[in-house]
């Protein structure tokens, strides 16, 4: 005769194993989807930015009045990547100043958070291009609190989608 406690214990273990298997499978599929999305984004970035995402590093920083986009060639001797970064970011600073955010929408295959507000308030936001030793940066600033919130949303999305590991908290401005 079958012991009811043993049968119940076996069913519980079988259910637990099934749940764990499903959870692990779901996590693996999610990880594969994330890797696939990131690889596709990098391929679009290579094409639209005109430089290799693997040979460069993106950083995004949040400041009290906005933030910064900073891209550098990984190899200090990679003048070609450095120059392409500078050309790209100078172009992007001009586009963003005009309220044109087509490039990030194409690279990320979606409209990043904050873009609609940045388009609406583009006259309230400054996008200052600066060369750096290995590339360039765009310093984004505004005195309009709604625009600043939109900049932070946009940059946090960039941090996540580019998987930079940059802090998503606001740091003191370098000008302070």
PyMOL commands that set and color helices and strands:
alter all, ss='L'
color gray80, all
select helices_A, chain A and resi 4-49+79-97+102-108+115-120+122-124+145-162
alter helices_A, ss='H'
color red, helices_A
select strands_A, chain A and resi 56-63+66-73+125-131+135-142+170-171
alter strands_A, ss='S'
color yellow, strands_A
deselect
rebuild
show_as cartoon
